[in-house]
Amino acid sequence: MSPLQFLADLTNPDLAFLPRALTIAVLAATMCGVVGCYVVLRGMAFIGDAVAHAVFPGLAVAFLFSGSLVVGGTVAGIVTALLVSVFAQNRRLKEDSVIGIFFVAAFALGIVVISRAPGYAGSLQQFLFGSITGIPDRDLYVVGGTTIAVLLAAFLLHKEFVAVTLDREMARALGLRTFWLDLLLYVLVTLAVVMAVQTIGNILVLALLVTPAATARLLTDRLAVMMILAPAIGAGGTVIGLYLSWSWDLPVGGTIVLTLTGAFLLAQLAAPRHGLVARLAS
């Protein structure tokens, strides 16, 4: 399928779900790109995977009672993030241990809940691998509003997030409330993940959070430029991935992830200062 045919499909009234899915995917990729910069800089990619597990019971409950998947996933993710933040204050346990316990338990709860729904196998596949056909109109407004809120929070608290990311002890000495900043960052990650789950799936959503930011990290040493490049790479990869998926009848989530991975490998090879070619030539 040519790009012109894809554009024609986007404007076809009988395929109204396609532009809706593309819009939500691009907005989610933009959120994930910005929040993912903090995730990559802090070396906390595990938290993205854990949050994807944590939102699952909320998605399952919302599906079971015909509610909003976005609202259900957000509530479940935030509740789990609160529990992790509170229990992680116990110095006897490291944060990653608490995360592993609570987020995997949340995923197990989601499996138990979704198993009670009719058409269990099909529903589980949609949650795990994403779908572009089952996104209702109301979610477009929810995702749009959430994107604005997440980007605004990241803009207003950027200096604080960077301080906590680069040196927690120094940030604490400066009087920053690291506990609340950590909690807010968990919430932002949760919101970004929930918005992306519907199109890319629960299993693959980590790639949308980490890969664009990691790619941008290879291309620049400046954080401000990285914060612009990451959402641009994520949004561009999402558009190309959805186009390839639609053209060749491929799974949308997997195609988007492979597209983003291709961009990462290209940057790893040809980045101006940190690419393999540049390092060999120096």
C-alpha positions as CSV (number, residue, x, y, z in Angstrom):
1,M,0.0,0.0,0.0
2,S,1.3,3.4,-0.9
3,P,1.4,6.3,1.5
4,L,-1.3,8.0,-0.5
5,Q,-3.6,5.0,-0.2
6,F,-2.9,5.1,3.6
7,L,-3.9,8.7,3.7
8,A,-7.1,7.9,1.8
9,D,-7.9,5.2,4.4
10,L,-7.4,7.7,7.1
11,T,-10.0,10.0,5.6
12,N,-12.5,7.1,4.9
13,P,-15.6,7.5,7.1
14,D,-16.0,3.7,7.1
15,L,-12.5,3.4,8.8
16,A,-13.1,6.0,11.5
17,F,-11.2,3.8,14.0
18,L,-8.0,4.2,12.0
19,P,-7.3,8.0,12.5
20,R,-8.6,7.7,16.1
21,A,-6.0,4.9,16.8
22,L,-3.3,6.9,15.0
23,T,-4.0,10.0,17.1
24,I,-4.0,8.2,20.4
25,A,-0.9,6.3,19.4
26,V,1.0,9.6,18.6
27,L,-0.2,11.3,21.7
28,A,0.8,8.3,23.8
29,A,4.2,8.2,22.1
30,T,4.7,11.9,22.8
31,M,4.0,11.3,26.5
32,C,6.2,8.2,26.7
33,G,9.0,10.1,24.9
34,V,9.1,12.9,27.4
35,V,8.6,10.8,30.6
36,G,10.9,8.1,29.2
37,C,13.8,10.6,29.3
38,Y,13.7,10.6,33.1
39,V,13.3,6.8,33.1
40,V,16.4,6.3,30.9
41,L,18.5,8.9,32.8
42,R,17.6,7.3,36.1
43,G,18.3,3.8,34.9
44,M,14.8,2.8,35.9
45,A,13.5,1.0,32.8
46,F,12.3,-1.8,35.1
47,I,9.7,0.6,36.5
48,G,8.1,1.0,33.1
49,D,7.7,-2.8,32.7
50,A,6.4,-3.0,36.3
51,V,3.8,-0.2,35.7
52,A,2.6,-2.1,32.6
53,H,1.9,-5.0,34.9
54,A,0.3,-2.8,37.5
55,V,-2.4,-1.3,35.3
56,F,-3.6,-4.7,34.1
57,P,-6.1,-5.3,37.0
58,G,-7.7,-1.9,36.4
59,L,-8.0,-2.6,32.6
60,A,-9.5,-6.0,33.4
61,V,-12.1,-4.6,35.9
62,A,-13.0,-1.8,33.4
63,F,-13.5,-4.4,30.7
64,L,-15.5,-6.7,32.9
65,F,-18.0,-3.9,33.8
66,S,-17.9,-2.1,30.4
67,G,-16.1,0.9,31.8
68,S,-13.3,3.1,30.5
69,L,-10.1,1.2,30.1
70,V,-8.2,4.5,30.5
71,V,-9.8,5.3,33.8
72,G,-9.5,1.8,35.1
73,G,-5.8,1.4,34.2
74,T,-5.0,4.8,35.6
75,V,-6.6,4.1,39.0
76,A,-4.9,0.7,39.3
77,G,-1.5,2.1,38.4
78,I,-1.7,5.1,40.7
79,V,-2.8,2.9,43.7
80,T,0.0,0.5,43.1
81,A,2.5,3.3,42.7
82,L,1.3,4.7,46.1
83,L,1.8,1.3,47.7
84,V,5.3,1.0,46.3
85,S,6.3,4.5,47.4
86,V,5.1,3.9,50.9
87,F,6.6,0.4,51.4
88,A,9.9,1.4,49.7
89,Q,10.5,3.8,52.6
90,N,11.5,0.7,54.7
91,R,15.3,0.7,54.4
92,R,15.4,-3.1,54.9
93,L,14.1,-3.6,51.4
94,K,15.4,-2.1,48.2
95,E,12.9,-0.3,46.0
96,D,13.3,-2.8,43.1
97,S,12.2,-5.6,45.4
98,V,9.1,-3.8,46.5
99,I,8.3,-3.0,42.9
100,G,8.7,-6.6,41.8
101,I,6.4,-7.8,44.5
102,F,3.5,-5.4,44.1
103,F,3.5,-5.0,40.3
104,V,3.7,-8.7,39.6
105,A,0.9,-9.3,42.2
106,A,-1.2,-6.7,40.4
107,F,-0.7,-8.4,37.1
108,A,-1.7,-11.7,38.7
109,L,-4.9,-10.1,40.0
110,G,-5.6,-8.8,36.5
111,I,-5.4,-12.3,35.1
112,V,-7.8,-13.6,37.7
113,V,-10.3,-10.8,37.1
114,I,-10.2,-11.1,33.2
115,S,-10.6,-14.9,33.4
116,R,-14.1,-14.2,34.7
117,A,-15.1,-12.3,31.5
118,P,-16.8,-14.0,28.6
119,G,-14.4,-14.5,25.7
120,Y,-11.5,-14.6,28.0
121,A,-8.8,-15.6,25.5
122,G,-9.7,-12.9,23.0
123,S,-9.9,-10.3,25.7
124,L,-6.5,-11.3,27.1
125,Q,-4.9,-11.1,23.7
126,Q,-6.2,-7.6,23.1
127,F,-4.8,-6.4,26.4
128,L,-1.4,-8.1,25.9
129,F,-0.8,-7.2,22.3
130,G,-3.0,-4.1,21.6
131,S,-5.8,-3.4,19.2
132,I,-6.6,-0.4,16.9
133,T,-10.2,-1.3,16.4
134,G,-11.6,-1.3,19.9
135,I,-10.8,2.3,21.0
136,P,-14.0,4.3,21.7
137,D,-14.4,8.0,20.8
138,R,-14.4,9.1,24.5
139,D,-10.9,7.8,25.0
140,L,-9.6,10.3,22.4
141,Y,-10.6,13.2,24.7
142,V,-9.2,11.5,27.8
143,V,-5.9,10.8,26.1
144,G,-5.7,14.3,24.8
145,G,-6.4,15.8,28.2
146,T,-3.9,13.5,29.9
147,T,-1.2,14.4,27.4
148,I,-1.6,18.1,28.2
149,A,-1.5,17.4,31.9
150,V,1.6,15.1,31.7
151,L,3.6,17.5,29.5
152,L,2.6,20.5,31.7
153,A,3.7,18.6,34.9
154,A,7.0,17.6,33.2
155,F,7.6,21.2,32.1
156,L,6.8,22.8,35.5
157,L,8.8,20.3,37.5
158,H,11.6,19.6,35.0
159,K,14.4,21.1,37.2
160,E,13.3,19.1,40.2
161,F,13.0,15.8,38.3
162,V,16.5,16.4,36.8
163,A,18.0,17.1,40.3
164,V,16.5,14.0,41.8
165,T,17.5,12.0,38.7
166,L,21.2,13.1,38.7
167,D,21.9,13.1,42.5
168,R,19.3,12.2,45.0
169,E,21.4,13.0,48.0
170,M,22.2,16.5,46.7
171,A,18.5,17.0,45.9
172,R,17.6,16.0,49.4
173,A,20.2,18.4,50.8
174,L,18.7,21.2,48.7
175,G,15.4,20.6,50.5
176,L,13.6,18.9,47.6
177,R,10.9,16.4,48.7
178,T,12.3,13.4,46.9
179,F,9.5,11.1,48.1
180,W,6.8,13.2,46.5
181,L,8.8,13.8,43.4
182,D,9.4,10.0,43.0
183,L,5.7,9.4,43.5
184,L,4.7,12.0,41.0
185,L,7.2,10.5,38.4
186,Y,5.6,7.1,39.0
187,V,2.2,8.6,38.4
188,L,3.4,10.3,35.1
189,V,4.9,7.0,34.0
190,T,1.6,5.3,34.8
191,L,-0.4,7.8,32.8
192,A,1.9,7.5,29.8
193,V,1.8,3.7,30.0
194,V,-2.0,3.5,30.3
195,M,-2.5,5.7,27.3
196,A,-0.2,3.6,25.2
197,V,-1.5,0.1,26.3
198,Q,-4.6,0.2,24.1
199,T,-2.7,0.4,20.8
200,I,0.6,-1.2,21.5
201,G,-0.4,-3.7,24.2
202,N,0.6,-4.4,27.8
203,I,3.6,-6.5,27.0
204,L,5.3,-4.2,24.4
205,V,4.5,-0.8,26.0
206,L,7.9,-0.7,27.7
207,A,9.5,-0.2,24.2
208,L,7.5,3.0,23.7
209,L,8.7,4.4,27.0
210,V,12.4,3.5,26.8
211,T,13.5,3.0,23.1
212,P,12.8,6.6,21.8
213,A,14.5,8.1,24.9
214,A,17.5,5.8,24.6
215,T,17.8,6.6,20.9
216,A,17.7,10.3,21.6
217,R,20.4,9.8,24.3
218,L,22.7,8.5,21.6
219,L,22.1,11.4,19.3
220,T,22.7,14.3,21.8
221,D,24.5,15.2,25.0
222,R,22.1,18.0,25.8
223,L,19.1,17.1,27.9
224,A,16.9,19.8,26.4
225,V,17.5,18.4,22.9
226,M,16.9,14.9,24.2
227,M,13.5,15.9,25.6
228,I,12.5,17.2,22.1
229,L,14.1,14.3,20.1
230,A,12.6,11.5,22.2
231,P,8.9,12.3,21.6
232,A,9.6,13.1,18.0
233,I,11.2,9.7,17.4
234,G,8.4,8.0,19.3
235,A,5.7,9.8,17.3
236,G,7.5,9.2,14.0
237,G,8.1,5.6,14.7
238,T,4.4,5.1,15.7
239,V,3.2,6.6,12.4
240,I,5.5,4.5,10.3
241,G,4.8,1.4,12.3
242,L,1.0,1.9,12.0
243,Y,1.4,2.5,8.3
244,L,3.4,-0.7,7.8
245,S,1.0,-2.7,10.0
246,W,-2.0,-1.5,8.1
247,S,-0.3,-2.0,4.7
248,W,0.9,-5.6,5.3
249,D,-1.7,-6.8,7.8
250,L,0.9,-7.1,10.6
251,P,0.3,-6.8,14.4
252,V,0.3,-3.1,15.2
253,G,2.1,-3.3,18.5
254,G,4.9,-5.5,17.3
255,T,5.4,-3.4,14.1
256,I,5.7,-0.2,16.0
257,V,8.2,-1.7,18.4
258,L,10.3,-3.1,15.6
259,T,10.3,0.3,13.8
260,L,11.5,2.0,17.0
261,T,14.1,-0.7,17.5
262,G,15.3,-0.1,13.9
263,A,15.7,3.6,14.7
264,F,17.7,2.7,17.8
265,L,20.0,0.4,15.9
266,L,20.6,3.0,13.3
267,A,21.5,5.6,15.9
268,Q,23.8,3.1,17.6
269,L,25.6,2.6,14.3
270,A,25.6,6.2,12.9
271,A,25.1,8.7,15.7
272,P,27.5,11.6,15.2
273,R,29.5,11.3,18.4
274,H,28.4,8.1,20.2
275,G,27.7,5.8,17.2
276,L,29.8,2.8,16.4
277,V,31.2,4.3,13.2
278,A,32.2,7.6,15.0
279,R,33.9,5.6,17.8
280,L,35.9,3.5,15.3
281,A,36.9,6.5,13.3
282,S,38.2,8.4,16.3
